[in-house]
Amino acid sequence: MMSENLILNKLESIAQKFEDIFAQISDPSLLNDMKRYVKLNKEYKDLQPIIAAYKDYKNVLSNIDNSKLILSDEKDDELREMAKFELDDLSLQKEKLEESIKFLLIPKDPEDDKNAIVEIRAGTGGDEASLFAGELFRMYLRFCETKGWKTSVSRCTEGTMGGYKEVVFDVTGEGVYGILKYESGVHRVQRVPQTEAQGRVHTSAASVAVLPEAEEFDVEIKNEEVRKDTFCSSGPGGQSVNTTYSAIRLTHLPTGIVVQCQDEKSQIKNYEKALKELRSRVYDLEYQKRMDELSRKRKTMVSTGDRSAKIRTYNYPQSRMTDHRIGLTLYNLPAVLNGEIQEIIDKLQIEENLERLKDTEN
């Protein structure tokens, strides 16, 4: 438990930093360095909730001192009783503020505010895995709708019996990556396969990878480092399919990363989408190194860099969803698959914050 003095010292230090950032942002010459301008503006915005809590905390401490002064000097019983009642109330406010401030002081992952690129791939289980990947895709689309986020598919490969062997889509909105990052990992389904009329329960899987979308300021990709290939689109798309070279494949020569996009009829739009994904995948290499380093320091990483970890099981016969990272089981599978996953994410966030709080107190 952090002491009052320790909390005040930390908050005063942050308040000084807040003032320094404001002074830098107010300097017109900063507009000559847009990368730094964007970075400082984000820092300034991120610190605002802490500064608001700092002002509330200082105000409560001041009122506590005043109430104690009245209790020590005042002779009137009625005024003393009022001061005592107020002091009890202020002490509760102080405790609640200290609890919320402790969580506000946890270093925030700078990636959390970014948009995301989500990739779903069918794993073991053949056609059944493709069908399940399609259900996960619909689950995320519905969840994104409830959040007011925009989604856009950049590429997909359909399964032979329906669903998807692979689907990659962008998600744009407020704080997208900080919420969807908990979905990275292997998702298992247990059910009698839809591809069979009857039979025993089978287990199949699909993997989900959530990448923070890199902005131009985050990573620089030089033109000479990228090989660009065009080819004919395949699949749904009207008359332009197989007649125009609108699909784009980009190869990043230093890393060997290959991305392609054929979702749009315009070659320029496909190129922009592919470049955005390529930038994010190159950026993600460094991000994963940081995540791996963190996972070595912590006993249980909730939002882990290990995308091969089995994170969740969807059991149809029992209408059960189990998240293995925190031992959470819910018996409302239809609702979960209909996009109602906020409750799961909330619990994962709480668990991770508690874990990160331990790091800051050690």
C-alpha positions as CSV (number, residue, x, y, z in Angstrom):
1,M,0.0,0.0,0.0
2,M,1.5,3.3,-1.1
3,S,1.7,6.0,1.6
4,E,0.1,9.4,1.3
5,N,3.5,11.1,0.9
6,L,4.6,8.6,-1.8
7,I,1.4,9.2,-3.7
8,L,1.8,13.0,-3.4
9,N,5.4,12.9,-4.5
10,K,4.5,10.8,-7.6
11,L,1.6,13.1,-8.5
12,E,3.7,16.3,-8.0
13,S,6.3,14.9,-10.3
14,I,3.7,14.1,-12.9
15,A,2.1,17.5,-12.5
16,Q,5.6,19.1,-13.2
17,K,5.9,16.9,-16.3
18,F,2.4,17.9,-17.4
19,E,3.4,21.6,-17.2
20,D,6.7,21.0,-19.1
21,I,4.8,19.2,-21.9
22,F,2.2,22.1,-22.1
23,A,5.1,24.6,-22.4
24,Q,6.7,22.5,-25.2
25,I,3.3,22.1,-27.1
26,S,2.8,25.9,-26.8
27,D,6.1,26.6,-28.6
28,P,5.3,27.3,-32.3
29,S,8.6,25.9,-33.4
30,L,7.4,22.4,-32.4
31,L,5.3,22.3,-35.6
32,N,8.5,21.8,-37.5
33,D,8.8,18.4,-35.9
34,M,5.5,16.7,-36.5
35,K,6.6,13.4,-35.0
36,R,7.5,15.0,-31.7
37,Y,4.4,17.2,-31.8
38,V,2.1,14.1,-32.1
39,K,4.0,12.3,-29.4
40,L,3.8,15.2,-26.9
41,N,0.1,15.8,-27.6
42,K,-0.6,12.2,-26.9
43,E,1.4,12.3,-23.6
44,Y,-0.5,15.5,-22.6
45,K,-3.9,13.8,-23.2
46,D,-2.9,10.7,-21.4
47,L,-1.8,12.6,-18.3
48,Q,-5.0,14.7,-18.0
49,P,-7.0,12.0,-16.0
50,I,-4.1,11.8,-13.5
51,I,-3.9,15.6,-13.1
52,A,-7.7,15.7,-12.5
53,A,-7.3,13.0,-9.8
54,Y,-4.3,14.9,-8.3
55,K,-6.4,18.1,-7.9
56,D,-9.2,16.1,-6.3
57,Y,-6.8,14.4,-4.0
58,K,-5.1,17.7,-2.9
59,N,-8.6,19.2,-2.3
60,V,-9.6,16.2,-0.1
61,L,-6.4,16.4,1.9
62,S,-6.9,20.1,2.5
63,N,-10.4,19.6,3.7
64,I,-9.3,16.8,6.0
65,D,-6.7,19.2,7.6
66,N,-9.5,21.8,8.1
67,S,-11.8,19.3,9.7
68,K,-9.0,18.1,12.1
69,L,-8.3,21.7,12.9
70,I,-11.9,22.3,13.9
71,L,-11.9,19.2,16.0
72,S,-8.8,20.3,17.9
73,D,-9.8,24.0,18.4
74,E,-13.6,24.2,18.3
75,K,-15.5,24.1,21.6
76,D,-19.0,24.0,20.2
77,D,-20.3,20.4,20.3
78,E,-22.6,20.8,17.3
79,L,-19.8,22.1,15.1
80,R,-17.4,19.4,16.4
81,E,-20.0,16.7,15.5
82,M,-20.4,18.2,12.0
83,A,-16.6,18.2,11.6
84,K,-16.3,14.6,12.8
85,F,-19.0,13.5,10.3
86,E,-17.3,15.4,7.5
87,L,-13.9,13.9,8.5
88,D,-15.3,10.4,8.3
89,D,-16.8,11.1,4.8
90,L,-13.5,12.7,3.6
91,S,-11.5,9.7,4.9
92,L,-13.6,7.4,2.7
93,Q,-13.2,9.7,-0.3
94,K,-9.4,9.7,0.3
95,E,-9.3,5.9,0.4
96,K,-11.3,5.6,-2.9
97,L,-9.1,8.3,-4.6
98,E,-5.9,6.5,-3.5
99,E,-7.2,3.2,-4.9
100,S,-8.1,4.8,-8.3
101,I,-4.8,6.8,-8.3
102,K,-2.8,3.6,-7.8
103,F,-4.3,2.2,-11.0
104,L,-3.9,5.5,-12.9
105,L,-0.2,5.5,-12.0
106,I,0.3,2.1,-13.7
107,P,2.4,2.7,-16.8
108,K,0.1,2.6,-19.8
109,D,1.0,0.5,-22.8
110,P,1.5,3.2,-25.5
111,E,0.0,0.9,-28.1
112,D,-3.4,0.7,-26.4
113,D,-4.8,3.7,-28.1
114,K,-3.9,2.4,-31.6
115,N,-6.2,0.9,-34.2
116,A,-5.8,-2.8,-34.8
117,I,-5.3,-5.4,-37.5
118,V,-7.0,-8.7,-36.7
119,E,-6.0,-12.0,-38.4
120,I,-8.1,-15.1,-37.9
121,R,-6.7,-18.4,-39.3
122,A,-8.4,-21.9,-39.2
123,G,-6.2,-24.3,-37.3
124,T,-6.5,-28.0,-36.7
125,G,-9.9,-29.5,-37.7
126,G,-10.2,-29.1,-41.4
127,D,-13.6,-27.7,-42.6
128,E,-14.9,-27.5,-39.1
129,A,-12.0,-25.2,-38.2
130,S,-12.9,-23.0,-41.1
131,L,-16.5,-22.8,-40.0
132,F,-15.4,-21.9,-36.5
133,A,-13.0,-19.2,-37.8
134,G,-16.1,-17.7,-39.6
135,E,-18.0,-17.7,-36.4
136,L,-15.2,-15.9,-34.5
137,F,-15.1,-13.4,-37.4
138,R,-18.8,-12.7,-37.0
139,M,-18.4,-12.5,-33.2
140,Y,-15.8,-9.8,-33.6
141,L,-17.8,-7.9,-36.2
142,R,-20.8,-7.8,-33.9
143,F,-18.6,-6.7,-30.9
144,C,-17.1,-3.9,-33.0
145,E,-20.6,-2.7,-34.0
146,T,-21.6,-2.4,-30.4
147,K,-18.4,-0.3,-29.8
148,G,-19.1,1.9,-32.7
149,W,-15.8,0.9,-34.4
150,K,-15.4,0.6,-38.2
151,T,-14.2,-2.7,-39.8
152,S,-12.7,-3.3,-43.2
153,V,-11.6,-6.7,-44.6
154,S,-8.2,-6.5,-46.4
155,R,-8.1,-10.2,-47.5
156,C,-9.8,-13.5,-46.9
157,T,-9.7,-17.1,-48.1
158,E,-13.0,-18.9,-47.8
159,G,-13.3,-22.5,-46.6
160,T,-14.5,-25.3,-48.9
161,M,-17.7,-25.8,-46.7
162,G,-18.1,-22.2,-45.6
163,G,-16.3,-20.0,-43.1
164,Y,-12.8,-18.9,-43.7
165,K,-9.3,-20.5,-43.9
166,E,-8.0,-17.0,-43.2
167,V,-9.5,-13.5,-42.8
168,V,-7.7,-10.3,-42.1
169,F,-9.5,-7.1,-41.2
170,D,-8.7,-3.6,-39.9
171,V,-10.6,-2.1,-36.9
172,T,-10.7,1.6,-36.5
173,G,-11.9,3.5,-33.4
174,E,-11.0,4.7,-29.9
175,G,-8.7,2.5,-27.9
176,V,-9.2,-0.5,-30.2
177,Y,-5.9,-2.3,-29.6
178,G,-6.1,-1.9,-25.8
179,I,-9.3,-3.9,-25.8
180,L,-8.9,-6.4,-28.7
181,K,-5.3,-7.4,-27.7
182,Y,-6.7,-9.9,-25.2
183,E,-8.1,-11.9,-28.1
184,S,-4.7,-13.0,-29.4
185,G,-4.1,-16.7,-29.1
186,V,-5.6,-20.1,-29.9
187,H,-9.4,-20.4,-29.6
188,R,-10.7,-24.0,-29.4
189,V,-14.2,-25.2,-30.1
190,Q,-15.8,-28.5,-28.9
191,R,-18.9,-29.7,-30.6
192,V,-20.5,-32.3,-33.0
193,P,-19.2,-31.0,-36.3
194,Q,-21.6,-29.2,-38.5
195,T,-20.1,-31.1,-41.4
196,E,-21.5,-34.4,-40.0
197,A,-25.2,-35.3,-39.5
198,Q,-24.4,-37.0,-36.2
199,G,-21.3,-38.2,-34.3
200,R,-19.1,-37.5,-31.3
201,V,-17.9,-34.2,-30.1
202,H,-14.8,-33.0,-32.0
203,T,-12.2,-30.4,-31.0
204,S,-10.9,-28.0,-33.6
205,A,-9.2,-24.6,-33.3
206,A,-8.6,-21.2,-34.9
207,S,-5.8,-18.8,-34.1
208,V,-6.4,-15.0,-33.6
209,A,-3.6,-12.5,-33.9
210,V,-4.2,-8.8,-33.0
211,L,-1.6,-6.3,-34.1
212,P,-1.4,-2.7,-33.2
213,E,-1.7,-0.7,-36.4
214,A,1.5,1.2,-37.0
215,E,1.4,4.8,-38.1
216,E,3.9,6.4,-40.4
217,F,5.5,8.0,-37.4
218,D,6.1,4.6,-35.8
219,V,8.1,2.9,-38.5
220,E,9.7,4.1,-41.7
221,I,9.6,1.7,-44.7
222,K,11.8,2.8,-47.6
223,N,10.5,2.3,-51.2
224,E,13.7,0.4,-52.1
225,E,13.0,-2.1,-49.3
226,V,9.6,-3.2,-50.8
227,R,9.0,-5.4,-53.9
228,K,5.5,-4.7,-55.4
229,D,3.7,-7.3,-57.4
230,T,0.3,-7.0,-59.0
231,F,-2.0,-9.9,-59.9
232,C,-5.7,-10.6,-60.8
233,S,-8.2,-10.7,-58.0
234,S,-10.0,-14.0,-57.3
235,G,-13.3,-14.7,-55.7
236,P,-16.4,-12.4,-55.4
237,G,-16.0,-9.0,-57.0
238,G,-18.0,-8.6,-60.2
239,Q,-16.7,-8.2,-63.7
240,S,-13.3,-6.8,-62.7
241,V,-12.3,-10.1,-61.2
242,N,-9.6,-12.0,-63.2
243,T,-9.6,-9.2,-65.8
244,T,-7.6,-6.3,-64.1
245,Y,-4.4,-6.5,-62.1
246,S,-5.9,-4.7,-59.1
247,A,-4.6,-7.1,-56.4
248,I,-1.4,-6.1,-54.7
249,R,1.4,-8.2,-53.1
250,L,4.1,-6.4,-51.1
251,T,7.3,-8.1,-49.9
252,H,9.5,-6.4,-47.3
253,L,13.0,-7.5,-48.4
254,P,14.8,-7.0,-45.0
255,T,12.4,-9.1,-43.0
256,G,10.8,-11.3,-45.7
257,I,7.3,-10.3,-44.6
258,V,4.7,-10.7,-47.4
259,V,1.3,-9.1,-47.4
260,Q,-1.4,-8.9,-50.0
261,C,-4.7,-7.2,-50.5
262,Q,-7.4,-7.8,-53.2
263,D,-10.5,-6.6,-51.4
264,E,-10.8,-3.3,-53.3
265,K,-11.4,-3.0,-57.1
266,S,-8.9,-0.1,-57.1
267,Q,-5.2,-1.0,-57.2
268,I,-4.3,2.2,-55.4
269,K,-6.7,1.4,-52.5
270,N,-5.4,-2.2,-52.3
271,Y,-1.8,-0.8,-52.2
272,E,-2.7,1.6,-49.4
273,K,-4.3,-1.2,-47.3
274,A,-1.4,-3.6,-48.0
275,L,1.2,-0.9,-47.1
276,K,-0.6,-0.2,-43.8
277,E,-0.6,-3.9,-42.9
278,L,3.0,-4.3,-43.9
279,R,4.0,-1.3,-41.8
280,S,2.1,-2.9,-38.8
281,R,3.7,-6.3,-39.3
282,V,7.2,-4.8,-39.4
283,Y,6.5,-2.7,-36.3
284,D,5.0,-5.8,-34.6
285,L,8.3,-7.6,-34.8
286,E,9.8,-5.1,-32.3
287,Y,6.6,-4.9,-30.3
288,Q,6.7,-8.7,-29.8
289,K,10.2,-8.6,-28.5
290,R,9.1,-6.1,-25.8
291,M,6.1,-8.3,-25.0
292,D,8.3,-11.4,-24.7
293,E,10.6,-9.5,-22.3
294,L,7.6,-8.6,-20.2
295,S,6.3,-12.1,-20.1
296,R,9.6,-13.4,-18.8
297,K,9.3,-10.9,-15.8
298,R,5.7,-11.8,-15.0
299,K,4.3,-15.1,-13.8
300,T,1.1,-14.8,-15.8
301,M,0.7,-12.6,-18.8
302,V,-2.9,-11.9,-19.5
303,S,-2.3,-10.0,-22.8
304,T,0.7,-12.1,-23.8
305,G,2.9,-11.9,-26.8
306,D,2.6,-15.7,-27.2
307,R,0.0,-16.2,-29.9
308,S,0.4,-20.0,-29.8
309,A,-1.1,-20.2,-26.3
310,K,-4.5,-21.8,-25.9
311,I,-6.6,-19.0,-24.4
312,R,-10.2,-20.0,-24.7
313,T,-12.5,-22.9,-25.2
314,Y,-16.1,-22.8,-26.6
315,N,-18.0,-25.9,-25.6
316,Y,-21.3,-26.2,-27.5
317,P,-22.9,-29.3,-25.7
318,Q,-22.6,-27.4,-22.4
319,S,-23.1,-23.9,-23.8
320,R,-19.9,-23.0,-22.0
321,M,-17.1,-20.6,-22.6
322,T,-13.9,-20.9,-20.6
323,D,-11.1,-18.4,-20.6
324,H,-8.0,-20.4,-19.4
325,R,-5.9,-17.4,-18.5
326,I,-8.0,-16.3,-15.6
327,G,-10.1,-19.5,-15.0
328,L,-13.3,-17.7,-16.1
329,T,-16.3,-19.9,-17.1
330,L,-19.6,-18.6,-18.5
331,Y,-22.6,-20.6,-19.5
332,N,-23.9,-18.3,-22.1
333,L,-22.2,-19.4,-25.3
334,P,-24.8,-18.1,-27.8
335,A,-24.5,-14.6,-26.3
336,V,-20.7,-14.7,-26.4
337,L,-20.7,-15.8,-30.1
338,N,-23.1,-13.0,-30.8
339,G,-20.4,-10.5,-29.8
340,E,-21.1,-10.1,-26.0
341,I,-17.5,-10.4,-25.0
342,Q,-17.1,-7.1,-23.0
343,E,-17.6,-8.9,-19.7
344,I,-14.7,-11.3,-20.5
345,I,-12.4,-8.4,-21.6
346,D,-13.3,-6.4,-18.5
347,K,-12.2,-9.3,-16.2
348,L,-9.0,-9.8,-18.2
349,Q,-8.2,-6.1,-17.9
350,I,-8.8,-6.1,-14.1
351,E,-6.5,-9.2,-13.8
352,E,-3.8,-7.6,-15.8
353,N,-4.0,-4.2,-14.0
354,L,-3.6,-6.1,-10.6
355,E,-0.6,-7.8,-12.0
356,R,0.9,-4.6,-13.3
357,L,0.2,-2.9,-10.0
358,K,2.3,-5.6,-8.2
359,D,5.1,-4.7,-10.6
360,T,5.0,-1.0,-9.7
361,E,4.9,-1.7,-5.9
362,N,7.8,-4.1,-6.0
